[in-house]
Amino acid sequence: EAAVTQSPRNKVAVTGGKVTLSCNQTNNHNNMYWYRQDTGHGLRLIHYSYGAGSTEKGDIPDGYKASRPSQENFSLILELATPSQTSVYFCASGDAWGGLDTLYFGAGTRLSVL
Amino acid sequence: QQKVQQSPESLSVPEGGMASLNCTSSDRNFQYFWWYRQHSGEGPKALMSIFSDGDKKEGRFTAHLNKASLHVSLHIRDSQPRDSALYFCAASEPHLPGTGSNRLTFGKGTKFSLIP
């Protein structure tokens, strides 16, 4: 099964600080995604990428940047963290064309912004 | 308006019972539908996909799609303790026309549990 590794698993940050969440996949998938999960909202797409060097805005990109320096790595960057960004963040990868893209999720990063 | 709406928010059935989860989309750009399952403390995992009208069965799980009404359902028979989880419906749409790549939009989820 596809392996997606997120780091760190838990993070406490201060308001106004910079936070970088990292994601690594070893399955040579083209597509990678960042979602956040909040009670009452389900999973919401922040940024995604369809290959090294590309990033696209998802449904809730404000306050977040993304970076895809290589096929394997996809980072989510919070330049100025705010308490509203306290959430569980999931990275996923997938590689299928035509709509049948099975996403493989990491175990998640729990972020608390104080 | 949420593009993918799920109901009910929570559902409890006795062990061995049958459960039905529902999902409706408001966007006809969606071409494929998925069910994902998430156990506590883990990331979601794909359960099954469906893109043709009618039923698709995988073991104790059956998905049903009605494209005309953009309604998809998931039926779980002979519910087992390991089925207790958060179930997400997701809909897929192309995000770069001509590239073949797509993006998923998830619903808010249905929390499914067994009655002890």
Interface residues (C-beta under 8 A of the other chain):
Chain A: V4 N30 N31 Y33 Y35 G40 H41 G42 L43 R44 L45 Y48 Y50 E56 G58 D59 F90 A92 W97 G98 G99 L100 D101 T102 L103 Y104 F105 G106 A107 G108
Chain B: Q6 Q31 Y32 Y36 G41 E42 G43 P44 K45 A46 S49 F51 F88 S92 P94 H95 L96 T99 G100 S101 N102 R103 L104 T105 F106 G107 K108 G109
